[in-house]
Amino acid sequence: MTVASRIRSARLAAGLTQRQLAAETGLAVSTVSRIERGHVLPSLASLERMATAMQTTVSRLTQETGHDH
C-alpha cells in the first residue's frame, strides 16, 4: 500500500470528504486530491496536519507494515 492509498483509506475511515480534510488542514482540495492520487508527496507539516485531522499518526500514514501488500 502506498502513502497515497493509506492517506485516502485513513480519510475514508475518518468519515471525511476531500473538501472536509482540506478545510481541516488548510490545504486546497486539489492538493488533497493530488496527494491521494500519488501525484505529489505531502510535506511533513502537511502530513502532520492530515494525521491530526484524521485522528491517526504520521507513522501510520507513511510506514509499511506486515499487513500492507
C-alpha positions, 0 to 999 in steps of 0.5 A: 500500500502506498502513502497515497492509498493509506492517506485516502483509506485513513480519510475514508475511515475518518468519515471525511470528504476531500473538501472536509480534510482540506478545510481541516488542514488548510490545504486546497482540495486539489492538493488533497486530491493530488496527494491521494492520487500519488501525484505529489508527496505531502510535506511533513507539516502537511502530513502532520496536519492530515494525521491530526485531522484524521485522528491517526499518526504520521507513522501510520500514514507513511510506514509499511507494515506486515499487513500492507501488500 
